[in-house]
Amino acid sequence: MARSESGEAEKARDYALLLLSYRERTEKEMAERLKRKGFPPAAVAATVADCQRLGLIDDERFARLFVQERARLKPRSARLIGAELGRKGVSGEVAARALLAEFVPGREEEMAADLARRAAFRLRGIDPEAARRRLWAYLARRGFSPEQIAAAVKTAAEEKPPK
């Protein structure tokens, strides 16, 4: 029996390494993936613990990289990114530290204004009121506050379109 348990643990470690070769994972994500694959709870726990001990799984590092990547590639509000981290199993304290490092004062406003500029360019040529509503909804779906959205929409409306 111990032989099959060690075989399962070895298979679980191999699968965990495969998953980590694609991207970083949180402790929760790794445990869920291993459970979904059908590994016994003891093998899952041992594999996650080994990965943490070896520094392959680090929720702090994951949160920092996730926030940086989201801010750069898929701009969203800090609140929305924090919620995503929570769903991935990152603790609130760890998520808050990662968000504070990336979202210095004024950063969200800059992101909203940049998104508004780009979206306004795509909306040129349609009724200005309809464009404003679409722009507002676009920024709201990305989690920005009404104040941030209003400022970003105003900034985008005041700018002249590129020639």
DSSP file with accessible surface (Angstrom, degrees, kcal/mol):
  #  RESIDUE AA STRUCTURE BP1 BP2  ACC     N-H-->O    O-->H-N    N-H-->O    O-->H-N    TCO  KAPPA ALPHA  PHI   PSI    X-CA   Y-CA   Z-CA
    1    1 A M     >        0   0  176      0, 0.0     4,-1.9     0, 0.0     5,-0.2   0.000 360.0 360.0 360.0 -42.5    0.0    0.0    0.0
    2    2 A A  H  >  +     0   0   74      1,-0.2     4,-2.4     2,-0.2     5,-0.2   0.854 360.0  58.5 -62.8 -31.5    2.8    2.4    0.8
    3    3 A R  H  > S+     0   0  217      1,-0.2     4,-2.0     2,-0.2    -1,-0.2   0.921 106.8  45.0 -65.3 -43.3    4.3    1.7   -2.5
    4    4 A S  H  > S+     0   0   74      2,-0.2     4,-2.3     1,-0.2    -1,-0.2   0.865 111.8  53.7 -70.0 -33.6    1.2    2.9   -4.4
    5    5 A E  H  X S+     0   0  107     -4,-1.9     4,-2.3     2,-0.2    -2,-0.2   0.919 110.1  46.3 -64.7 -41.7    0.9    5.9   -2.2
    6    6 A S  H  X S+     0   0   68     -4,-2.4     4,-2.3     2,-0.2    -2,-0.2   0.872 111.5  52.9 -69.5 -32.7    4.5    6.9   -3.0
    7    7 A G  H  X S+     0   0   27     -4,-2.0     4,-2.3     2,-0.2    -2,-0.2   0.906 109.8  48.1 -65.7 -40.4    3.8    6.3   -6.7
    8    8 A E  H  X S+     0   0   62     -4,-2.3     4,-2.6     2,-0.2    -2,-0.2   0.901 110.9  51.0 -65.7 -40.8    0.8    8.6   -6.5
    9    9 A A  H  X S+     0   0   14     -4,-2.3     4,-2.4     2,-0.2    -2,-0.2   0.905 110.4  49.4 -64.1 -39.4    2.8   11.3   -4.7
   10   10 A E  H  X S+     0   0  114     -4,-2.3     4,-2.4     2,-0.2    -2,-0.2   0.920 111.7  48.0 -66.4 -42.3    5.5   11.0   -7.4
   11   11 A K  H  X S+     0   0  124     -4,-2.3     4,-2.5     1,-0.2    -2,-0.2   0.899 110.9  51.9 -64.2 -38.5    2.9   11.3  -10.2
   12   12 A A  H  X S+     0   0    0     -4,-2.6     4,-2.6     2,-0.2    -2,-0.2   0.910 109.6  49.1 -64.7 -42.0    1.3   14.3   -8.4
   13   13 A R  H  X S+     0   0   87     -4,-2.4     4,-2.5     2,-0.2    -2,-0.2   0.922 111.0  50.3 -63.2 -41.8    4.7   16.0   -8.2
   14   14 A D  H  X S+     0   0   96     -4,-2.4     4,-2.0     1,-0.2    -2,-0.2   0.917 112.1  46.9 -62.3 -42.9    5.3   15.4  -11.9
   15   15 A Y  H  X S+     0   0   37     -4,-2.5     4,-2.6     2,-0.2    -2,-0.2   0.906 110.5  52.8 -66.3 -39.6    1.9   16.8  -12.7
   16   16 A A  H  X S+     0   0    0     -4,-2.6     4,-2.5     1,-0.2    -2,-0.2   0.919 108.7  49.9 -61.9 -42.1    2.6   19.8  -10.5
   17   17 A L  H  X S+     0   0   89     -4,-2.5     4,-1.3     2,-0.2    -1,-0.2   0.887 109.3  52.2 -64.9 -37.3    5.9   20.5  -12.2
   18   18 A L  H >X S+     0   0   79     -4,-2.0     4,-0.7     2,-0.2     3,-0.5   0.945 110.5  47.6 -62.2 -47.4    4.1   20.3  -15.6
   19   19 A L  H >X S+     0   0    3     -4,-2.6     4,-1.4     1,-0.2     3,-1.1   0.906 111.0  51.3 -60.2 -41.2    1.5   22.8  -14.4
   20   20 A L  H 3< S+     0   0   32     -4,-2.5    -1,-0.2     1,-0.3    -2,-0.2   0.724  97.9  66.8 -71.3 -19.5    4.2   25.1  -13.1
   21   21 A S  H << S+     0   0   83     -4,-1.3    -1,-0.3    -3,-0.5    -2,-0.2   0.748 104.0  46.2 -71.3 -21.4    6.1   25.0  -16.4
   22   22 A Y  H << S-     0   0  159     -3,-1.1     2,-0.3    -4,-0.7    -2,-0.2   0.881 129.4 -34.0 -84.7 -45.9    3.1   26.8  -18.0
   23   23 A R  S  < S-     0   0   98     -4,-1.4    -1,-0.3     0, 0.0     0, 0.0  -0.978  71.6 -72.2-166.7 166.2    2.7   29.6  -15.4
   24   24 A E        -     0   0   59     -2,-0.3     2,-0.3    -3,-0.1    33,-0.1  -0.295  48.0-161.3 -61.7 152.6    2.9   30.4  -11.7
   25   25 A R        -     0   0   14     31,-0.3    33,-0.5    -5,-0.0     2,-0.2  -0.970  14.3-125.3-135.4 152.9    0.2   29.0   -9.4
   26   26 A T     >  -     0   0    0     -2,-0.3     4,-2.6    62,-0.1     5,-0.2  -0.494  34.7-106.5 -86.7 167.6   -1.1   29.7   -6.0
   27   27 A E  H  > S+     0   0   83      1,-0.2     4,-2.5     2,-0.2     5,-0.2   0.929 122.4  48.3 -58.3 -44.7   -1.3   27.1   -3.3
   28   28 A K  H  > S+     0   0   81     60,-0.3     4,-2.7     1,-0.2     5,-0.2   0.924 110.4  50.2 -64.1 -45.2   -5.1   26.9   -3.7
   29   29 A E  H  > S+     0   0   19     59,-0.6     4,-2.4     1,-0.2    -1,-0.2   0.919 112.2  47.8 -60.1 -43.9   -4.9   26.6   -7.5
   30   30 A M  H  X S+     0   0    0     -4,-2.6     4,-2.5     2,-0.2     5,-0.2   0.940 112.1  48.4 -64.2 -46.3   -2.3   23.8   -7.3
   31   31 A A  H  X S+     0   0   17     -4,-2.5     4,-2.6    -5,-0.2    -1,-0.2   0.922 112.7  49.1 -61.6 -41.9   -4.3   21.9   -4.7
   32   32 A E  H  X S+     0   0   87     -4,-2.7     4,-2.6     1,-0.2    -1,-0.2   0.906 111.4  48.7 -64.2 -42.4   -7.5   22.2   -6.8
   33   33 A R  H  X S+     0   0   66     -4,-2.4     4,-1.6    -5,-0.2    -1,-0.2   0.907 112.6  47.8 -64.8 -41.4   -5.8   21.1  -10.0
   34   34 A L  H  <>S+     0   0    0     -4,-2.5     5,-2.0     2,-0.2     4,-0.5   0.917 113.2  47.9 -66.4 -40.7   -4.3   18.1   -8.3
   35   35 A K  H ><5S+     0   0  128     -4,-2.6     3,-1.4    -5,-0.2    -2,-0.2   0.917 110.0  52.5 -63.6 -43.6   -7.6   17.1   -6.7
   36   36 A R  H 3<5S+     0   0  178     -4,-2.6    -1,-0.2     1,-0.3    -2,-0.2   0.827 103.9  57.5 -61.3 -32.5   -9.4   17.5  -10.0
   37   37 A K  T 3<5S-     0   0  126     -4,-1.6    -1,-0.3    -5,-0.2    -2,-0.2   0.632 122.7-108.9 -75.1 -11.0   -6.9   15.2  -11.6
   38   38 A G  T < 5 +     0   0   59     -3,-1.4    -3,-0.2    -4,-0.5    -2,-0.1   0.602  62.9 153.4  97.6  14.3   -7.9   12.6   -9.0
   39   39 A F      < -     0   0   25     -5,-2.0    -1,-0.3     1,-0.1   -30,-0.0  -0.495  51.0-102.8 -76.0 145.5   -4.8   12.5   -6.7
   40   40 A P     >  -     0   0   48      0, 0.0     4,-2.3     0, 0.0     3,-0.5  -0.301  30.8-110.5 -66.1 152.6   -5.5   11.4   -3.1
   41   41 A P  H  > S+     0   0  106      0, 0.0     4,-2.8     0, 0.0     5,-0.2   0.845 117.1  55.1 -53.6 -37.4   -5.6   14.1   -0.5
   42   42 A A  H  > S+     0   0   72      1,-0.2     4,-2.4     2,-0.2     5,-0.2   0.917 109.6  46.4 -65.2 -39.9   -2.3   12.9    1.1
   43   43 A A  H  > S+     0   0    5     -3,-0.5     4,-2.5     2,-0.2    -1,-0.2   0.892 112.6  51.0 -69.1 -37.5   -0.5   13.2   -2.2
   44   44 A V  H  X S+     0   0    5     -4,-2.3     4,-2.7     2,-0.2     5,-0.3   0.954 112.3  45.5 -63.4 -50.0   -2.0   16.6   -2.9
   45   45 A A  H  X S+     0   0   63     -4,-2.8     4,-2.4     1,-0.2    -2,-0.2   0.919 114.8  47.7 -61.5 -43.5   -0.9   17.9    0.5
   46   46 A A  H  X S+     0   0   39     -4,-2.4     4,-2.6    -5,-0.2    -1,-0.2   0.912 113.0  48.4 -65.3 -41.0    2.6   16.5    0.2
   47   47 A T  H  X S+     0   0    0     -4,-2.5     4,-2.6     2,-0.2    -2,-0.2   0.934 112.5  47.2 -66.2 -46.0    3.0   17.9   -3.3
   48   48 A V  H  X S+     0   0    8     -4,-2.7     4,-2.4     1,-0.2    -2,-0.2   0.936 113.3  49.2 -62.3 -43.7    1.9   21.4   -2.4
   49   49 A A  H  X S+     0   0   49     -4,-2.4     4,-2.7    -5,-0.3    -2,-0.2   0.918 111.6  49.0 -62.5 -42.4    4.1   21.4    0.7
   50   50 A D  H  X S+     0   0   39     -4,-2.6     4,-2.2     1,-0.2     6,-0.2   0.916 110.6  50.3 -62.6 -44.1    7.1   20.2   -1.3
   51   51 A C  H  <>S+     0   0    6     -4,-2.6     5,-2.5     1,-0.2     6,-1.3   0.898 112.7  46.8 -62.7 -39.1    6.5   22.9   -3.9
   52   52 A Q  H ><5S+     0   0   78     -4,-2.4     3,-1.3     4,-0.2    -2,-0.2   0.929 110.7  51.7 -67.2 -44.4    6.3   25.6   -1.3
   53   53 A R  H 3<5S+     0   0  174     -4,-2.7    -2,-0.2     1,-0.3    -1,-0.2   0.884 111.9  47.0 -60.6 -36.2    9.4   24.3    0.5
   54   54 A L  T 3<5S-     0   0  108     -4,-2.2    -1,-0.3    -5,-0.2    -2,-0.2   0.470 116.1-114.7 -85.0  -3.2   11.3   24.4   -2.8
   55   55 A G  T < 5S+     0   0   33     -3,-1.3    -3,-0.2    -4,-0.3    -2,-0.1   0.650  83.6 120.6  79.8  15.1   10.0   27.9   -3.6
   56   56 A L  S   <S+     0   0   65     -5,-2.5     2,-0.5    -6,-0.2   -31,-0.3   0.767  75.7  42.4 -81.1 -28.0    8.0   26.7   -6.6
   57   57 A I        +     0   0    4     -6,-1.3     2,-0.3    -9,-0.1    -2,-0.2  -0.991  66.7 157.3-119.6 122.9    4.8   28.0   -5.2
   58   58 A D     >  -     0   0   66     -2,-0.5     4,-2.8   -33,-0.5     5,-0.2  -0.852  25.5-163.4-147.2 104.4    4.8   31.4   -3.5
   59   59 A D  H  > S+     0   0   31     -2,-0.3     4,-2.6     1,-0.2     5,-0.2   0.843  92.6  55.7 -60.9 -33.1    1.5   33.2   -3.1
   60   60 A E  H  > S+     0   0   64      2,-0.2     4,-2.1     1,-0.2    -1,-0.2   0.945 111.7  42.1 -63.8 -48.4    3.4   36.5   -2.4
   61   61 A R  H  > S+     0   0   57      2,-0.2     4,-2.6     1,-0.2     5,-0.3   0.921 113.8  53.1 -64.5 -43.2    5.4   36.3   -5.6
   62   62 A F  H  X S+     0   0    9     -4,-2.8     4,-2.9     1,-0.2     5,-0.2   0.934 109.7  48.0 -57.1 -47.9    2.3   35.1   -7.6
   63   63 A A  H  X S+     0   0    0     -4,-2.6     4,-2.6     2,-0.2     5,-0.2   0.921 111.5  49.8 -62.2 -43.8    0.3   38.1   -6.3
   64   64 A R  H  X S+     0   0  104     -4,-2.1     4,-2.2     1,-0.2    -1,-0.2   0.948 115.8  41.9 -61.2 -47.9    3.1   40.6   -7.2
   65   65 A L  H  X S+     0   0   72     -4,-2.6     4,-2.6     2,-0.2     5,-0.2   0.893 113.7  52.8 -67.6 -39.3    3.5   39.2  -10.7
   66   66 A F  H  X S+     0   0   22     -4,-2.9     4,-2.8    -5,-0.3     5,-0.2   0.933 110.5  46.9 -62.6 -45.5   -0.2   38.9  -11.3
   67   67 A V  H  X S+     0   0    1     -4,-2.6     4,-2.6    -5,-0.2     5,-0.2   0.931 113.2  48.9 -64.4 -44.4   -0.9   42.5  -10.3
   68   68 A Q  H  X S+     0   0   85     -4,-2.2     4,-1.7    -5,-0.2    -1,-0.2   0.930 114.4  45.4 -60.8 -44.9    2.0   43.8  -12.5
   69   69 A E  H  X>S+     0   0   98     -4,-2.6     4,-3.3     2,-0.2     5,-0.6   0.923 113.4  48.7 -67.3 -43.3    0.8   41.8  -15.5
   70   70 A R  H  X5S+     0   0   38     -4,-2.8     4,-1.4    -5,-0.2    -1,-0.2   0.919 111.1  50.5 -62.4 -43.4   -2.8   42.7  -15.1
   71   71 A A  H  <5S+     0   0    4     -4,-2.6    -1,-0.2    -5,-0.2    -2,-0.2   0.866 119.4  37.7 -63.8 -33.7   -2.0   46.4  -14.7
   72   72 A R  H  <5S+     0   0  171     -4,-1.7    -2,-0.2    -5,-0.2    -1,-0.2   0.918 130.8  22.8 -84.6 -44.9    0.1   46.3  -17.9
   73   73 A L  H  <5S+     0   0   98     -4,-3.3    -3,-0.2     1,-0.2    -2,-0.2   0.807 135.2  22.5 -97.9 -34.8   -1.8   43.9  -20.2
   74   74 A K  S  <<S-     0   0  104     -4,-1.4    -1,-0.2    -5,-0.6    -2,-0.1  -0.622  82.5-150.5-133.5  73.4   -5.4   44.0  -18.9
   75   75 A P        +     0   0   18      0, 0.0     2,-0.3     0, 0.0    -4,-0.2  -0.195  30.7 151.7 -55.7 130.0   -5.9   47.3  -17.1
   76   76 A R        -     0   0   56     67,-0.1    67,-0.2    65,-0.0    66,-0.1  -0.933  48.4 -80.7-146.6 168.8   -8.4   47.1  -14.3
   77   77 A S     >  -     0   0    1     65,-2.7     4,-2.3    -2,-0.3     5,-0.2  -0.290  39.1-114.6 -71.6 159.6   -9.0   48.8  -11.0
   78   78 A A  H  > S+     0   0   16      1,-0.2     4,-2.8     2,-0.2     5,-0.2   0.884 117.1  57.3 -60.7 -37.3   -7.1   47.7   -7.9
   79   79 A R  H  > S+     0   0  165     64,-0.2     4,-2.0     1,-0.2    -1,-0.2   0.930 108.4  45.0 -60.7 -44.7  -10.4   46.5   -6.4
   80   80 A L  H  > S+     0   0   43     62,-0.2     4,-2.1     2,-0.2    -1,-0.2   0.910 113.5  48.9 -68.9 -41.3  -11.2   44.2   -9.4
   81   81 A I  H  X S+     0   0    0     -4,-2.3     4,-2.4     1,-0.2    -1,-0.2   0.908 109.6  53.5 -65.1 -39.1   -7.6   42.8   -9.4
   82   82 A G  H  X S+     0   0   19     -4,-2.8     4,-2.2     1,-0.2    -1,-0.2   0.900 107.6  50.7 -61.0 -39.8   -7.8   42.2   -5.7
   83   83 A A  H  X S+     0   0   42     -4,-2.0     4,-2.1     2,-0.2    -1,-0.2   0.900 108.5  52.1 -65.3 -39.5  -11.0   40.2   -6.2
   84   84 A E  H  X S+     0   0   23     -4,-2.1     4,-1.3     1,-0.2    -2,-0.2   0.919 109.1  50.1 -61.4 -43.4   -9.4   38.1   -8.8
   85   85 A L  H  <>S+     0   0    0     -4,-2.4     5,-2.4     1,-0.2     3,-0.3   0.902 107.8  53.9 -62.0 -40.2   -6.5   37.4   -6.5
   86   86 A G  H ><5S+     0   0   40     -4,-2.2     3,-1.5     1,-0.2    -1,-0.2   0.909 106.3  51.6 -60.9 -41.2   -9.0   36.4   -3.8
   87   87 A R  H 3<5S+     0   0  159     -4,-2.1    -1,-0.2     1,-0.3    -2,-0.2   0.791 106.3  55.4 -66.1 -26.5  -10.6   33.9   -6.1
   88   88 A K  T 3<5S-     0   0   49     -4,-1.3   -59,-0.6    -3,-0.3    -1,-0.3   0.442 125.3-103.1 -85.6  -1.5   -7.2   32.4   -6.8
   89   89 A G  T < 5S+     0   0   27     -3,-1.5     2,-0.4     1,-0.3    -3,-0.2   0.566  70.4 146.3  95.4  10.8   -6.7   31.8   -3.1
   90   90 A V      < -     0   0    7     -5,-2.4    -1,-0.3    -6,-0.1    -2,-0.1  -0.666  52.1-114.3 -81.8 133.2   -4.4   34.7   -2.3
   91   91 A S     >  -     0   0   61     -2,-0.4     4,-2.6     1,-0.1     5,-0.2  -0.227  21.0-115.2 -65.1 156.0   -5.0   36.1    1.2
   92   92 A G  H  > S+     0   0   61      1,-0.2     4,-2.5     2,-0.2     5,-0.2   0.874 115.0  52.3 -59.7 -38.5   -6.3   39.6    1.6
   93   93 A E  H  > S+     0   0  138      2,-0.2     4,-2.0     1,-0.2    -1,-0.2   0.925 111.4  45.2 -66.2 -44.5   -3.1   40.8    3.3
   94   94 A V  H  > S+     0   0   18      2,-0.2     4,-2.1     1,-0.2    -2,-0.2   0.925 114.1  49.7 -65.6 -43.0   -0.8   39.4    0.6
   95   95 A A  H  X S+     0   0    7     -4,-2.6     4,-2.7     1,-0.2     5,-0.2   0.920 108.6  53.1 -62.6 -42.3   -3.1   40.9   -2.1
   96   96 A A  H  X S+     0   0   48     -4,-2.5     4,-2.6     1,-0.2    -1,-0.2   0.909 108.5  49.6 -61.8 -41.1   -3.1   44.3   -0.4
   97   97 A R  H  X S+     0   0  100     -4,-2.0     4,-1.7     2,-0.2    -1,-0.2   0.924 112.4  47.2 -63.4 -43.8    0.7   44.4   -0.3
   98   98 A A  H  X S+     0   0    7     -4,-2.1     4,-1.4     1,-0.2    -2,-0.2   0.909 113.5  48.2 -65.3 -40.5    1.0   43.5   -4.0
   99   99 A L  H  X S+     0   0   25     -4,-2.7     4,-3.3     1,-0.2    -2,-0.2   0.899 109.1  52.8 -67.7 -40.3   -1.7   46.1   -4.9
  100  100 A L  H  < S+     0   0  133     -4,-2.6    -1,-0.2     1,-0.2    -2,-0.2   0.855 106.6  54.4 -63.9 -33.6    0.0   48.8   -2.9
  101  101 A A  H  < S+     0   0   72     -4,-1.7    -1,-0.2    -5,-0.2     3,-0.2   0.873 120.1  30.3 -68.0 -36.3    3.3   48.2   -4.6
  102  102 A E  H  < S+     0   0   46     -4,-1.4     2,-1.3     1,-0.2    -2,-0.2   0.850 112.7  61.2 -91.5 -39.3    1.8   48.6   -8.1
  103  103 A F     <  +     0   0   23     -4,-3.3    -1,-0.2    -5,-0.2     3,-0.1  -0.556  66.9 174.0 -97.0  74.1   -1.0   51.1   -7.5
  104  104 A V    >   -     0   0   83     -2,-1.3     3,-2.5    -3,-0.2     4,-0.4  -0.307  54.3 -64.8 -68.1 160.6    0.8   54.2   -6.3
  105  105 A P  T 3  S+     0   0  133      0, 0.0    -1,-0.2     0, 0.0     0, 0.0  -0.211 127.1  17.3 -53.0 132.6   -1.5   57.2   -5.8
  106  106 A G  T 3> S+     0   0   33     -3,-0.1     4,-2.1     1,-0.0     5,-0.2   0.248  93.0 109.0  91.1 -12.6   -2.8   58.4   -9.2
  107  107 A R  H <> S+     0   0   59     -3,-2.5     4,-2.4     1,-0.2     5,-0.2   0.921  78.1  48.5 -64.7 -44.0   -2.1   55.1  -11.0
  108  108 A E  H  > S+     0   0   43     -4,-0.4     4,-2.8     1,-0.2    -1,-0.2   0.910 110.4  51.8 -64.0 -39.8   -5.7   54.0  -11.3
  109  109 A E  H  > S+     0   0   92      1,-0.2     4,-2.5     2,-0.2    -1,-0.2   0.901 110.1  49.4 -63.0 -40.5   -6.7   57.4  -12.6
  110  110 A E  H  X S+     0   0  122     -4,-2.1     4,-2.6     2,-0.2    -1,-0.2   0.913 111.5  49.1 -62.4 -43.8   -3.9   57.2  -15.2
  111  111 A M  H  X S+     0   0    7     -4,-2.4     4,-2.7     2,-0.2     5,-0.2   0.924 111.9  48.0 -63.1 -44.8   -5.0   53.7  -16.3
  112  112 A A  H  X S+     0   0    0     -4,-2.8     4,-2.6     1,-0.2    -2,-0.2   0.921 112.8  48.6 -62.8 -42.7   -8.7   54.8  -16.6
  113  113 A A  H  X S+     0   0   12     -4,-2.5     4,-2.5     2,-0.2    -2,-0.2   0.913 112.0  48.8 -64.8 -41.9   -7.7   57.9  -18.6
  114  114 A D  H  X S+     0   0   67     -4,-2.6     4,-2.3     2,-0.2     5,-0.2   0.932 113.0  47.1 -64.0 -45.1   -5.5   55.8  -20.9
  115  115 A L  H  X S+     0   0    4     -4,-2.7     4,-2.8     1,-0.2     5,-0.2   0.912 111.7  51.8 -61.5 -41.1   -8.2   53.2  -21.5
  116  116 A A  H  X S+     0   0    0     -4,-2.6     4,-2.9    -5,-0.2     5,-0.2   0.911 108.6  50.8 -63.4 -42.0  -10.7   56.0  -22.1
  117  117 A R  H  X S+     0   0   88     -4,-2.5     4,-1.8     2,-0.2    -1,-0.2   0.940 113.5  44.2 -60.0 -48.5   -8.4   57.6  -24.7
  118  118 A R  H  X S+     0   0  112     -4,-2.3     4,-1.5     1,-0.2    -2,-0.2   0.915 116.4  45.9 -65.3 -42.1   -8.0   54.4  -26.6
  119  119 A A  H  X S+     0   0    3     -4,-2.8     4,-1.4     1,-0.2    -1,-0.2   0.895 109.5  55.0 -68.8 -38.1  -11.7   53.4  -26.4
  120  120 A A  H  < S+     0   0   29     -4,-2.9     4,-0.5    -5,-0.2    -1,-0.2   0.885 104.1  55.4 -62.5 -36.9  -12.8   56.9  -27.5
  121  121 A F  H >< S+     0   0   86     -4,-1.8     3,-1.0     1,-0.2    -1,-0.2   0.918 108.7  47.3 -60.9 -42.3  -10.6   56.6  -30.6
  122  122 A R  H 3< S+     0   0  147     -4,-1.5    -1,-0.2     1,-0.2    -2,-0.2   0.761 111.9  51.8 -70.0 -24.7  -12.4   53.4  -31.5
  123  123 A L  T >< S+     0   0   29     -4,-1.4     3,-1.5    -3,-0.2    -1,-0.2   0.389  79.7 124.8 -93.4   1.5  -15.8   55.1  -30.8
  124  124 A R  T <   +     0   0  145     -3,-1.0     3,-0.1    -4,-0.5    -3,-0.0  -0.273  64.6  37.3 -61.3 147.6  -15.2   58.1  -33.0
  125  125 A G  T 3  S+     0   0   85      1,-0.4    -1,-0.2     0, 0.0     2,-0.2   0.344  95.5  98.6  94.1 -10.0  -17.8   58.7  -35.6
  126  126 A I  S <  S-     0   0   62     -3,-1.5    -1,-0.4     1,-0.1     5,-0.1  -0.680  93.5 -65.8-104.1 169.1  -20.8   57.6  -33.5
  127  127 A D     >  -     0   0   98     -2,-0.2     4,-2.8     1,-0.1     5,-0.2  -0.226  46.7-131.2 -51.2 128.6  -23.2   59.9  -31.7
  128  128 A P  H  > S+     0   0  103      0, 0.0     4,-2.4     0, 0.0    -1,-0.1   0.861 105.8  50.2 -55.9 -38.0  -21.2   61.6  -28.9
  129  129 A E  H  > S+     0   0   84      2,-0.2     4,-2.3     1,-0.2     5,-0.2   0.918 112.0  47.1 -68.8 -40.7  -23.8   60.8  -26.2
  130  130 A A  H  > S+     0   0   17      2,-0.2     4,-2.5     1,-0.2     5,-0.2   0.913 112.2  51.1 -65.4 -39.8  -23.8   57.1  -27.2
  131  131 A A  H  X S+     0   0   18     -4,-2.8     4,-2.6     1,-0.2    -2,-0.2   0.912 109.1  51.2 -63.3 -41.5  -20.0   57.1  -27.3
  132  132 A R  H  X S+     0   0  101     -4,-2.4     4,-2.6    -5,-0.2    -2,-0.2   0.927 111.0  47.8 -63.0 -44.1  -19.9   58.6  -23.8
  133  133 A R  H  X S+     0   0  138     -4,-2.3     4,-2.6     2,-0.2    -2,-0.2   0.920 113.5  47.4 -62.4 -43.6  -22.4   56.0  -22.4
  134  134 A R  H  X S+     0   0  144     -4,-2.5     4,-2.6     2,-0.2    -1,-0.2   0.905 112.3  49.5 -64.5 -41.3  -20.3   53.2  -24.0
  135  135 A L  H  X S+     0   0    9     -4,-2.6     4,-2.3     2,-0.2     5,-0.2   0.915 110.7  50.1 -63.1 -44.0  -17.1   54.6  -22.7
  136  136 A W  H  X S+     0   0   90     -4,-2.6     4,-2.4     1,-0.2    -2,-0.2   0.943 113.1  45.9 -59.4 -48.1  -18.7   54.9  -19.2
  137  137 A A  H  X S+     0   0   40     -4,-2.6     4,-2.4     1,-0.2    -2,-0.2   0.896 110.0  54.9 -63.7 -39.9  -19.9   51.2  -19.3
  138  138 A Y  H  X S+     0   0   39     -4,-2.6     4,-0.7     1,-0.2    -1,-0.2   0.930 112.6  41.7 -59.0 -47.3  -16.5   50.0  -20.6
  139  139 A L  H ><>S+     0   0    0     -4,-2.3     5,-1.7     1,-0.2     3,-0.5   0.871 111.5  55.8 -71.1 -34.7  -14.6   51.6  -17.7
  140  140 A A  H ><5S+     0   0   46     -4,-2.4     3,-2.0     1,-0.2    -2,-0.2   0.897 102.6  56.0 -64.8 -38.6  -17.2   50.5  -15.2
  141  141 A R  H 3<5S+     0   0  161     -4,-2.4    -1,-0.2     1,-0.3    -2,-0.2   0.750 102.9  57.1 -64.5 -22.2  -16.8   46.9  -16.3
  142  142 A R  T <<5S-     0   0   56     -4,-0.7   -65,-2.7    -3,-0.5    -1,-0.3   0.300 122.1-108.1 -92.4   8.0  -13.1   47.2  -15.5
  143  143 A G  T < 5 +     0   0    3     -3,-2.0   -64,-0.2     1,-0.2    -3,-0.2   0.556  64.1 150.9  87.3   8.7  -14.0   48.2  -11.9
  144  144 A F      < -     0   0    7     -5,-1.7    -1,-0.2     1,-0.1    -2,-0.1  -0.445  47.9-109.3 -76.2 151.2  -13.2   51.9  -11.9
  145  145 A S     >  -     0   0   36     -2,-0.1     4,-2.7     1,-0.1     5,-0.2  -0.327  27.4-109.2 -74.2 159.0  -15.1   54.2   -9.5
  146  146 A P  H  > S+     0   0   78      0, 0.0     4,-2.7     0, 0.0     5,-0.2   0.874 120.5  52.6 -56.4 -36.9  -17.6   56.7  -10.8
  147  147 A E  H  > S+     0   0  138      2,-0.2     4,-2.1     1,-0.2     5,-0.2   0.917 110.7  46.0 -65.6 -43.8  -15.3   59.5  -10.0
  148  148 A Q  H  > S+     0   0   18      2,-0.2     4,-2.3     1,-0.2    -1,-0.2   0.903 114.1  49.3 -64.7 -40.7  -12.4   58.0  -11.9
  149  149 A I  H  X S+     0   0    3     -4,-2.7     4,-3.1     2,-0.2     5,-0.3   0.932 109.2  51.2 -65.3 -46.1  -14.7   57.2  -14.8
  150  150 A A  H  X S+     0   0   46     -4,-2.7     4,-2.3     1,-0.2    -1,-0.2   0.926 112.8  45.8 -58.6 -44.5  -16.1   60.8  -14.9
  151  151 A A  H  X S+     0   0   53     -4,-2.1     4,-2.5     2,-0.2    -1,-0.2   0.915 114.6  47.8 -65.1 -41.9  -12.6   62.3  -15.0
  152  152 A A  H  X S+     0   0    2     -4,-2.3     4,-2.6     2,-0.2    -2,-0.2   0.912 112.4  48.1 -67.2 -41.6  -11.3   59.8  -17.6
  153  153 A V  H  X S+     0   0   15     -4,-3.1     4,-2.4     2,-0.2    -1,-0.2   0.916 112.5  49.7 -65.0 -41.6  -14.4   60.4  -19.9
  154  154 A K  H  X S+     0   0  131     -4,-2.3     4,-1.9    -5,-0.3    -2,-0.2   0.936 111.7  48.3 -62.6 -45.5  -14.0   64.2  -19.5
  155  155 A T  H  X S+     0   0   48     -4,-2.5     4,-1.2     1,-0.2    -2,-0.2   0.925 112.4  48.4 -60.7 -45.3  -10.2   63.9  -20.4
  156  156 A A  H  < S+     0   0   12     -4,-2.6    -1,-0.2     1,-0.2     3,-0.2   0.881 111.1  50.8 -64.8 -37.2  -10.9   61.8  -23.4
  157  157 A A  H  < S+     0   0   82     -4,-2.4    -1,-0.2     1,-0.2    -2,-0.2   0.838 109.3  51.1 -69.7 -31.3  -13.7   64.1  -24.6
  158  158 A E  H  < S+     0   0  132     -4,-1.9    -1,-0.2    -5,-0.2    -2,-0.2   0.732  93.0  90.3 -79.3 -22.8  -11.4   67.2  -24.3
  159  159 A E  S  < S-     0   0   86     -4,-1.2    -4,-0.0    -3,-0.2     0, 0.0  -0.512  79.6-121.6 -77.8 144.7   -8.5   65.6  -26.3
  160  160 A K        -     0   0  188     -2,-0.2     3,-0.1     1,-0.1    -1,-0.1  -0.605  33.1-108.8 -81.6 140.0   -8.4   66.1  -30.0
  161  161 A P        -     0   0   91      0, 0.0    -1,-0.1     0, 0.0   -44,-0.0  -0.373  40.1 -98.1 -66.2 148.2   -8.3   62.9  -32.0
  162  162 A P              0   0   95      0, 0.0    -3,-0.0     0, 0.0     0, 0.0  -0.339 360.0 360.0 -65.6 148.7   -5.0   62.0  -33.7
  163  163 A K              0   0  253     -3,-0.1    -3,-0.0    -2,-0.0     0, 0.0  -0.519 360.0 360.0 -92.1 360.0   -4.8   62.9  -37.4
